Amino acid sequence: MKMKRKLEELVINPNYVVSTLCYSILRIEPYSTCPHACLYCYRRWVAEEREIITNHVRAFEKISKYLKDRTLPFRLSTLTDPFSHLEEKYKLSLKVLKISKKFRIPLIISTKSTKISEKPWIENLHENTIVQFTITTLKKDKIFEPHSPRAYERLDAMEKVGSEGITTVLRLQPAIPGVVEEEAEEILRNAKDCGAKLVIVENIRLAKNDEFLKYVKNVEFESYYESDNLISPIYEYRYKTAEYIKKIADKLGLEFSTCKEGFFNLHTAKNCCGMHFLESCLKRITLREILDVFDWRLDKIEKAKEEDLETLFKELIKTGMYVEGYMKNFPRPIARRLRRHKRILFKSIKPMIKFIKLQMI
């Protein structure tokens, strides 16, 4: 595979949701299979057949040599756990950690594994790293996540990682109706006691007629952002759940955000990924920045022309905070795909605003 293609694969595919709402769009996927066998797993719809994806690691090493001190963070990983039993054999995630540490590349790690708290992995974390531990349930983890470490073992790993000075985050993901109402406060209290700084909530999404629906009762579902195949709990339920968890987070002194929801008015974190905990870190411009500039005046945003948005981008770039002003730091294949995210954001703003307004009626 040519290096151009390898580099392009480090950018999450631009789409309506990611390009509009997500800060984390650079990723390394060392593995395409996962042993946790979670009954609700998103990976079932998108996983590749390959067991390992070494070209992602090679491309990450190559680009790390060119990036300056200020860069968008990479996410390790988005589809599978980077610290499963495969890591014992291949140690690709360990190599990613070593590259990140050597070149001071910000890294956001998502895991259900406890391996990150063990040697040699924990020794290769650095202060520009965030470790996000996923806790979905404390009481039904054996049922829903049969082959993953138990939830309390993950909390112990969170405490060990945090004791090394590494920022840890709780991902309450997916928020399962019926389970989240019963367990959210206990999960957040435990995470706070183990050193978590932020809780990120992401609601469950499932394929139509998914077998996991038998575990979800007393809630209606709707199309996930007009998808033909995916569904999620209706907007009213998702918003009320976010409000409920935010109240708990506020009480405990945890920062709060949601993932791929657009409930920015509820967020107490500066951004939904936790990038504000990282040093010398750029972020991309999303719908949140546009809403803030327009003071959430949705009608005014709907009337904005593309040249108005271009002017807005230029003004934001002058602050020095956004990757759009540092495209020269990236190889062309990556810069090209980052620009594509921007184009899709421009096209998606008005449909997304229309969606928000409809949900607010």
Order of alpha helices (4+ residues) and beta strands (2+ residues): alpha-alpha-beta-alpha-beta-alpha-alpha-beta-beta-alpha-alpha-beta-alpha-beta-beta-beta-beta-alpha-beta-alpha-alpha-alpha-alpha
